[in-house]
Amino acid sequence: MKKVIKYVLVVSFILGGIGTIFKGSFISGFLLTSLGVIFVPQVSDLLNDKIKLWSNKPIRYGVYIGIFILTALTNSEFRNDGINNAASNNKNEYHDYSEKVKTNIKNLSDYNKVSRMKMMEKLKATITYKALVRNNSATAEYLPLLTTINGGVRHSYTNSTGKEVFGMDESIKNSNNGEDKLNFAVYAISLAMPNKGGFPEELVQIFDRYKKKYKLYGVPSSLYDMSGSKNESISKVYNLSAIFGLIQPKDKDVLNAIYESNDKKNSDWITDGNKVQYLNDFIATANGYIKHIKKVYPNSKYLPDDYDDSFWSNYDTMVNDRVLTMILLKDCKGLKEEFNIADANMDSQIARTGTGNTDLMSFIDENMKVLGCYN
C-alpha cells in the first residue's frame, strides 16, 4: 500500500512539475519534478546507500517539506495571486473613485481623451514612473514629490476664462533627478483635473503604498527598525491628505488629516477662496472644509458643540459657515468682531425674528473661551 501511495505521489509531482514549467515557472517546475523523482523507491534506495543522513527520517522529511515550500515560493502564479489579492484590496478600498474616473473618462470630449492619453504617455516615460510604479519604490526620497502633487491638487482652480489650471511648488527640481520628478508631478496633477478624468489606478496604488508606510502627513523624523537601527531619515514635512481627500472625500480619517495637517502647519489653508473658484475647495480653504464636513461628517470632532442648534435657523447659512470657519482657524479677532456685530444688531434681530442675538453671542463667547481668546 505504501508503494502505491508513493507512486501516486511520484506521478502527481512529476506531471505537476512539467505542467508548471510549461506555465512559465521553470524553477518551481524543476523543484516539483525533482521532488517526484526523489519519491521513486529505487532513487530513494540509492540516496540511502550514497548519503548516510538520508536514512534519518526527520532529515528526509525536512528535505521534502523544504523543497515543497521552495516550489510554492518560486511559483510565479502563486506570487501573482498574492500581488493580485493586494491590488484587489486596494481596488475595493478605492472602488468608488475608480468607478468615478472610468465614468469621467467615458464622458470626456474626444479632444480631452486624446489629451489624457498623451499625458499618460509622458508620465510613463519618466524615470520616476519606473521607480515608483515598475520598481514599487517606497522611500522617503519621494515624499517631497508626493507633497508637491498634494499641493498642486489643492491649488487646482478655474481661472477667469473658465480654464482649469493649477499652481505648484517647483522646489523639487533642486533634488536628485529633480527635473524628471517635477515633470512627473506636473503630469500627475494634470491627470487629476476634471478635464483629464482623474488619477490613473497605478498612481492611486503609489499613494496607497506611501500612506500605509508613512501615514497621511508627517514631520522631519528618523525611522528605526525593531533592532534600533536607523532605516531612513525624513528631512521635510510631508502631506498626502489632499490627494486622499480627492480620492476619498467622505473618509473620516482623511477629513481629520486635512484639518490636522493644516493646523500643524504641514500646509496652510488657502486664504483667497472668495476670489478663486477652487475645484475642490474643501481641501483648499477652511470655509470649504467647514461646508463639506457639515454635509458628510456632521459629528466631526472639529465641529463645535451646538453648531447646528435650532437658533441657527434665524440666520443665513453663510453666517454659520463664517463663524465656524473662524473657530476652526482660531481667529479670536474675527470672532470678537462677529460678537460685536451681533450685539449692535440686537434690536433689528428682535424686530425680525423676535428672539434677538443672545444665543449666537453665547455660542461665540463659549467658543472663544475654549480657544483661549480671553487669556
Number of C-alpha atoms within 10 A of each C-alpha: 5 7 11 9 9 15 16 14 17 22 16 14 21 21 16 18 25 17 16 23 19 11 13 13 18 18 18 25 26 18 23 29 24 16 22 23 19 17 21 18 14 11 12 16 15 13 15 15 12 10 11 9 13 18 14 11 10 11 12 15 12 11 14 15 13 11 17 15 14 14 23 16 14 16 19 18 15 13 13 11 12 12 12 12 12 12 15 14 12 16 17 12 13 18 15 13 20 19 12 14 21 14 13 15 19 12 13 16 12 11 9 16 17 13 15 21 13 13 18 16 12 15 21 16 13 17 14 23 21 14 13 19 15 11 10 13 17 18 15 18 15 18 22 20 24 22 26 26 27 25 24 24 27 28 23 25 22 15 14 9 6 9 10 17 16 20 15 19 13 16 13 19 15 11 14 10 12 16 16 19 25 24 18 23 24 20 21 23 27 25 21 21 18 17 20 22 22 25 21 15 16 14 14 19 18 17 18 19 17 19 17 9 11 19 15 22 22 17 15 11 12 11 14 12 9 6 6 8 9 11 10 14 14 18 14 15 17 26 28 28 30 28 27 24 23 20 22 19 19 16 14 16 13 21 25 16 21 28 23 16 23 20 15 12 12 18 21 14 21 16 12 11 15 9 8 15 16 25 19 20 22 24 30 27 21 26 25 17 21 23 21 19 20 15 10 14 18 15 13 13 9 17 18 16 12 10 16 13 11 9 15 15 10 15 13 9 11 11 12 17 19 18 21 23 22 18 21 19 17 18 15 19 12 16 23 16 11 19 21 13 13 19 16 12 13 17 14 13 18 13 10 11 11 11 14 20 24 16 14 21 19 12 18 22 17 14 18 20 12 13 16 11 15 9 6
